[in-house]
């Protein structure tokens, strides 16, 4: 089959690889009908995430048709059309039973590596480094799905691939970011990053009852899409973000702040962002937490900082004095997608949201490597890429 594979920093190739096979009785094999390039895939593309090996198949936003089912899998049958969560979960361990599917104790065969870096291991993820299981990803013609009687959700007839594909990751992630904020009717929510996850966080904040959403970015197309969803926009290259939020909130600060950027914010937005870049380049740091610092400073007393942007290692110069003295609450996670899937699918079915609004580019798998560059460089108005194998 054809798949997108990693061969080093900025080196993604579409090449022939062996077809996946059933390895466990609870497995399923799906024929991929749509997959996507995620913003967190760009961290791999840029060589930021450790644990990649040459030839690894990328991708964790995937859906398709079931073509083979393991003997113990009674939840699926051949021909079912499903969306596959990016978090691989057993459904039976301590964390899965509590609904914390992304903390599954059983699905990361490389958990010792993760434990050395993070203390404890999260669940295995599709296409996302050998710290998280080394599972083949879904930017391919076929995908093996472990524990397929727990993760995939069947798609009702009448919905297009484009309407449901993002239930695999970015819609639940954006929704979780807003859900973490415990939104009240008069709340103002500030969101850093208007990429795909940020766009879903904006939509979700309004769905959950926010009075105002402030969206922060500098890419014109992203800011325009945020404004179309009803957000007040701030271009961080033209305005001081903290000062503008203070002005909009009469000096109180935002009720909750969402970091939907993570480890690779744009360098040059402020002096500390330049310092972060220098530290990473000289191996004095692993991540660039400029956005997180700004979110903490811009949040009101006893507000919430919700973090869904991906960080990989250690963060430097975080203003914990500000957080502690002002009573901030931090919420963060890799998304337990299975927890959110049913309720979000219901919202799509009821017409409350059409997730396809973020798609700007649809292409073949063979065009994937070039579109990684387009997406990373924010060219051609690119906000979200969907690939059709």
N, C-alpha and C positions, 0 to 999 in steps of 0.2 A: 504494500500500500504506500501511498504518498503521505508524508508528514513534514511538519516544520521542526527542524532540529537545531540545537545549540552547539556551536563549535568555538566559542570564545566571545569576548567582548565585541559587540556590533557585528557578529557573524552568525546570522540565522540563514539556514538553507532549507529549501524544499527538496527532499530526496526520498528514494525508495528505502523502506525499512520492512522488517518482517511483520506480518499480520499478527494481531494479538490473539491469544488462545485462552480458553477457560482454564484457570489454574486452581479454582476452589469451587465446591458445589454451590456456593451462594453467589458466584460471579454472574455477570451478563456481558455480552458483547453487543455494542450498538454500532450501527452504521451512522456516521455523523452526517447530519443534514445542515447544521449550522454551528459555527464556533466563532469566537471573538478574540481580539487582542485586548488584554486588560492593561490598565495603567501599571499594575504591579508587575506585569511581564516586562515592562520597560526597565525595571530595576535589574532584571536578569540580563536584558539586552545591553545595558550599560555596565555590566560587570560588577554591580554593587552587591548582589546577593551571593553569599558563599555556598559551596557545596554542589556546584554544577559540574557535570562531566560531559566530555565531548560526545555528541550524538544523542543527548537527552532530548526526548520529544516534549515540546512545550504545550502550554494551553490548559486552562482550567474553567473556561466558560463554554459549555458544550451541551448539545442536545442531539437527538436523533431517533432512529428506529431500532428496536431490539431485534437482533438477528440470531442470537443464540443465548440460551439460559442454562445455568448450572442445575444439577439434579435436585438440590435442596432449596432452590429459589422458587417459592410459591407465589411471590408477589407480582412477578412479571411473566409475560408470555411473548413469544415471537410475534412481531407486528405491532407491539405497543409503541406509542410515540411518547418519549420521555425527555424531561430536563434533568441534567445530572448536577447535583450540588458539588462545589469545588472541595468541600470538606468531606473526607472519607470517614464514616462512622459505623461502629458495629451495632449500635442500638441496644446493647446489653450491659455495658460496663457502668461503673458508678456515675461518670459524667454524662453519658448518653441518657441514662434513666432520669437525670435531673434536667435534661434539655440542653445541656452544654455540649453539643455534638462536636464542636471544634476542639474540645479537650479530650476526645476519646483516647482511652488508655491502650487500645489494642491495634490501632491501624498504622502506626509508624514503626516499621521494622528497623529504622535507623535511630531509634529514640535515644540511644546512648550518646550519639553525636549532638542531638538537640539538648540533652541534659547537661553536657559539658558547657554549652554556650548559655543556656537559659535557666538551668536548675531543674526544670521539668520539661517533658516533651508534650507538645500539643498533638492533635490528630495529624494523620498523613494527609497530604494535599496532592491533587493531580498536577503534574508538570511543574513542580516548584521545589527543586533542589533535593539533594540527598540528605539534608537535615530533616526533611519532612517526608521521607520514605522513598524518594527516587522513583515515584510512579510515573509511567508514561502519561503524557498529557493528551488533550483532546483536539489539538490543532492537527488533525489527521483524518484519514478516511474512515478509520474504525478506532474504537476505544474499548479497552477492557475496564469494566466497572466492578471493583471489589465490593462486597457487602451490598449488592445491588437490590436486595430485598428491603433495605433500610433507606437508601439515599434517593434514588430517582423518583420523580413524581410524574404521573401520567398526565398528558395534555388533553384537555377536552377538545372535541371536534369543533371546528369553526374558528379556532385561533391560529394565526400564522406563526411560523418560527420566530419571526422578528418580534412578535408580541410577548413571547414567553422565554426566549433564550436567556435574557438577563436575570431571570429568576435563579440562575445558576450561581450568581455572585453579586453583581454590582447593584441590583435592585434591593435584595436583602441587606447588603452592606450599607447602602445609603439610608435605608429605612431604619436599620439598627442604630446608626449614628444619631438619627433624630429621636428614636425611641429612648435611647440612653439619656436624653435631655429632660425627660419627665415634663413635657411641654404643657404649660398652662395657657388659658385663652389670651392673656395679655402679653405673652412672652415675645421677646426679640431674640432671634437665633442668628448668630454670625457663623458663616461657613467659609473656611479657607479652602480654595481649590474648586474650580467649576468644570473639572473634567467629568467623565461619566458618573463616578461615584458621587461627586459633589452635586451634580444635577439631580440625581435621585434623592440625595439628602435634602435638597431644596424642595422638591415635590413632596417628599415625605413629611417634612416639617409643616408644610401647609395642610397636608392630609390629617396630621395629628393636632391641628388647631392653632398653630403659631399665628400671632397677629402680624409679625413682620419677620422677614428673612433678609439678612445682609449677606451678599455674595461677593467674595474677594478673589480676584484673578487679574490677569493683564491681557489675556488673549481675547481679541475683539469678538470672535465668533462664540466663545464660551460665555463672555459677559452678555452678549445679545440673547443667547438661549436662556441664561439665568433670568434676565429681565423679562423675557417672554413668559416665564413661569411666575412672575409677580415679585421677584426679588429686587431689592435696592442694591445696586452694584457699586463696588469700589475697585478702581484700577490702582493696584499697589505701586505701579511705576509712576503714577501721576499724583497720588495723594498719600498722606500719612495715615495708615490704617487705624492706628490707635486713636489719633485725634478725631478722625471722621466718626468712628464708633462712639467716642465720647460725646461728640456733637449730636449724633442721632439719638442717643440715650440720655441726654441732658446730664451727662457726667457720671451716670451710674454704672455704665458698662453693659454689655450684652448679658442676657439671662443665662445663655449657654453658648459655648463656642465649640465648633466642630472642626477638627483637623482632618481634612480629606486629602491631604497632600503627602505627608510622610517624609521619607528620608531624602528626597531630591527636589527641594524647592528651587525656584529660579535664583541663580546667583546674581547679586547686584541690586536686589530689592532693598537692602539695607547693609550697613557696615558689618553687622554680625553674620549675615549670610555669606559675605565674602570670606570672613575668618573661618566659618564652618567649612567652606570649600577648600581653603588652604590646609586645614587640619586633616581632612580626608585625603587630599593629594599627597600629604607628607606622612601618612600613616599615623597621625596623632589622634585620629578619631575614626569611627565607623559610619556615623550618620550625621545629617545636617538638620538640626532641630529648630531652625529659625522660626518656622510657622508655629510650632508648639509654644515657644517662648512668647510669641506675639498673642497667641490665643489665651494663654494664662494671664498676661497683663491686661487684656481687653475684656476679661470676664468680670462680671460684677461680684461683689462680696457674696459668699455662699451660693455662687452659681456652679455650673457644671461644665467641665471640659471633656468632650467626647472625642476619642481618638480612633479613627479607622484607617488613616494613612499608614502604610507599612513602614515599620522600622525594623532593622535587623540586628542591631547590636547595642552599643553603649552611647548614651547621649551626654553632651557636655554643656555646662553652664545653664542648667534648667533652674528657673527662679522659684525654687521650692519655698523660700522664705515668703514670697508673695502668696503662694498657694496655701501654706499653713496658716499664716496670720490672717488671711481673709476667708478661710473656711471653704475652699473649693473642693468639689467632688470630681474625681477622675473616673471615667468609664471607658473601657477599651476592650477589644477582642478581635481575633479572627472570627468571622461571622459563623455562628452555628446555624447554617443555612436551613437545615431540616426543621428547625424550630419556627422559622418565619414562612416557609414555603406555602403551607395551606392557606393562611390568611392573605398572603400577597397574591396568590393565584386567584382567590376569590375577588380581590379588588380589580384584577385585570378582567375577569369574566363579567363583573358588574359594570365595567366601563369607567371606573373611577380614575384609571390611569392607563395610558397606552405606552409601555416602555420603549417602543420603537422610536420615540421622539429624538433619542440621542444619536441615532445612526446617521452618519454622513457618507460612509464609504462601504460598498458591498463588492466583494471581489472573489476570485478563485484562490485556492490554496497556493497555487504557483506564484501568485502576486503577493503573498504574505510577507516575504523578506523585505521587499521594497516598501510595503505599507508599514512595517515596523519602524522604518526610518521616517516615513511621512508622519506617523503618529507621534513619534518621539520629538521630532523637530517642529511639530504643530504647523505643518504646511498644508496648503490646499484646503484650509478650513476644517481640518480633520479633528473630529471629536470622538467618534467611535467607529471602529472597523469590524464588520462582520464578514467572515469567510465562508464560502459555500464549497465544500470539498466535492 
